[in-house]
Amino acid sequence: MTRWRHLAAAFAVGLLVGALVFSALGVPAPPWLRQGPERPRVVSAAGVVLDEDWLVGLYDRASPSVVRITQTRGDSQVGLGSGIVLDRDGHILTNNHVVAGADRLFVTLPDRTRVEARIVGRDPGNDLAVVKIDADPARLTPATLGDSSTVRPGQFAIALGNPFGLDRTITLGIISGVGRTIPTGGRPLRSLIQTDALINPGNSGGPLLNSRGEVIGINTALDSTQLTGDSRGAAFGLAVPINIIKQVLPRMLAGETVKHPWLGISSQELDPLLASERGIPITAGALVQRVVRDSPADQAGLRAGDVITRVDGRPVRRAEDIADYLDTAKAVGETVTLEVWRDGETFNLEVTLGEWPETLGTR
């Protein structure tokens, strides 16, 4: 026992000497070497002091806007997710996959009040939905929506939700990446925010927050084997950016099911190396890999092996350029003009856009 006392005393002396050395050099001591009650403090790019008090305060402000959503079929609960309160009228934003296929939906408020909900509007292509409850406005705390265009890798990210049924859990991480595109079995989800803040089943539909407590995205928990092929799970989370949500939110609130224009192809970026391997004399565009049978592209005469170089006169440098343009500038039933290279010739094809099927995984 005496030996352990000597070791403990030596360790304490070591800490004191270390702190004195850092002080003498005029260099701040690392957090684990600091003495007294002071805690590590970091100032974010937004001027927010990040420490335990900041995080506790953020949770206290933001968590009352987070609700639990359960869905039932028959007498059984078959789904669990999260949502955020949009207004005191009872509108709640969540993921489409949280509410799809339900016989009945129930929302549990932070004060444990349980209310039946109904679907108001959906955007399956972006995995979004709005539900509504009839509740005392005093029980509802609307979330503060931020601006996802300012999100940068390395910034702090805070996820709130109900993973595995554990109410209003908070996890802290950083923004790991932006602009991610992932397959879903339907329309790929695009422009997603990637974070290492833990997002698990039950987090779906909950908010991803910045250091000011503003919603920058809606967390989407997906089957990780779709992304990595690894059944052990993926070590990252994904969120639909709030600016994408703002674009379609008025339509969902108005009761609409948002439809997205569909071309019916899968393609990849044509770069100089790929062009050389395929014997293609042009070095930029979208190389068509597959054309879905009876799709708008198929009906217009597009073929696998074609290279799309322009869409409505706009240059195509990568495959995503086509999808980005259709999403932002076109609607179902409208026509686009594709400039196509095939076997040494360049020509135009007119394509009348269809509606994205909900269970087809091509661009």
Secondary structure, 3 states (H helix, E strand, C coil): CHHHHHHHHHHHHHHHHHHHHHHHHCCCCCHHHCCCCCCCCEECCCCCEECHHHHHHHHHHHHHHEEEEEEEECCEEEEEEEEEECCCCCEEEECHHHHCCCCEEEEECCCCCEEEEEEEEEEHHHCEEEEEECCCHHHCCCCCECCHHHCCCCCEEEEEECHHHCCCEEEEEEEEEEEEEECCCCCCEEEEEEECCCCCCCCCCCEEECCCCCEEEEEECCCHHHHHCCCCCCCCEEEEEHHHHHHHHHHHHCCCECCCEECCEEEEECCHHHHHHHCCCCCCCEEEEEECCCCHHHHHCCCCCCEEEEECCEECCCHHHHHHHHHHHCCCCCEEEEEEEECCEEEEEEEECEECCCCCCCC
